[in-house]
Amino acid sequence: MLTTNTTQTFSEGMRVQLHPALDRWMMGDRYGEVVKITRTHVHVALDRSGQTLRFLPMHLTPNN
């Protein structure tokens, strides 16, 4: 089940986990850090690949 997170749920510098249904999660990019928030997307710098990609907020979970 996808989450009901919105862009207001996240802040820059927050650690997040990708949703397991995403291809990126299956390729090993499971965690990252929020670097930018736009009106509809959250930009995340991924730990494993080092890439910065944008995701819909419903595909992310805040990580403590």
Contact map, one row per residue, 1 for C-alpha under 8 A:
1110000000000000000000000000000000000000000000000000000000000000
1111000000000000001000000000000000000000000000000000000001100000
1111100000000000000000000000000000000000000000000000000001111000
0111110000000000000000000000000000000000000000000000000011000000
0011111110000000000000000000000000000000000000000000000011011000
0001111111000000000000000000000000000000000000000000000011000000
0000111111000000000000000000000000001111110000000000000010000000
0000111111100000000000000000000000000000000000000000000000000000
0000111111100000000000000000000000000000000000000000000000000000
0000011111110100000000000000000001001000010000000000000000000100
0000000111111100000000000000000001001000000000000000000000000000
0000000001111100000000000000000011111000000000000000000000000000
0000000000111110000000000000000011100000000000000000000000000000
0000000001111111000000000000000011000000000000000000000000000110
0000000000001111100000000000001111000000000000000000000000000111
0000000000000111110000000000001111000000000000000000000000011110
0000000000000011111000000000011100000000000000000000000000011110
0000000000000001111101011000111000000000000000000000000000111000
0100000000000000111111001000010000000000000000000000000000111000
0000000000000000011111101100010000000000000000000000000000000000
0000000000000000001111101100000000000000000000000000000000000000
0000000000000000011111111100000000000000000000000000000000100000
0000000000000000000111111110000000000000000000000000000000000000
0000000000000000010001111111110000000000000000000000000000000000
0000000000000000011111111111110000000000000000000000000000000000
0000000000000000000111111111110000000000000000000000000000000000
0000000000000000000000111111100000000000000000000000000000000000
0000000000000000000000011111110000000000000000010000000000000000
0000000000000000010000011111111100000000000001111000000000000000
0000000000000000111100011101111100000000000001110000000000000000
0000000000000011110000000000111110000000000001110000000000000000
0000000000000011100000000000111111000000000111100000000000000000
0000000000011111000000000000001111100000000111100000000000000000
0000000001111111000000000000000111111000011110000000000000000000
0000000000011000000000000000000011111000011110000000000000000000
0000000000010000000000000000000001111100011100000000000000000000
0000001001110000000000000000000001111111111000000000000000000000
0000001000000000000000000000000000011111111000000000000000000000
0000001000000000000000000000000000001111100000000000000000000000
0000001000000000000000000000000000001111110000000000000110000000
0000001000000000000000000000000000001111111000000000011110000000
0000001001000000000000000000000001111101111100000000011110000000
0000000000000000000000000000000001111100111110000001111000000000
0000000000000000000000000000000111110000011111000001111000000000
0000000000000000000000000000000111100000001111100111100000000000
0000000000000000000000000000111110000000000111111111100000000000
0000000000000000000000000000111110000000000011111110000000000000
0000000000000000000000000001111000000000000001111100000000000000
0000000000000000000000000000100000000000000001111110000000000000
0000000000000000000000000000000000000000000011111111000000000000
0000000000000000000000000000000000000000000011101111100000000000
0000000000000000000000000000000000000000001111000111110000000000
0000000000000000000000000000000000000000001111000011111000000000
0000000000000000000000000000000000000000111100000001111100000000
0000000000000000000000000000000000000000111100000000111110110000
0000000000000000000000000000000000000001110000000000011111110000
0001111000000000000000000000000000000001110000000000001111110000
0111110000000000000000000000000000000000000000000000000111111000
0110000000000000011001000000000000000000000000000000001111111000
0010100000000001111000000000000000000000000000000000001111111100
0010100000000001111000000000000000000000000000000000000001111110
0000000001000111100000000000000000000000000000000000000000011111
0000000000000111100000000000000000000000000000000000000000001111
0000000000000010000000000000000000000000000000000000000000000111
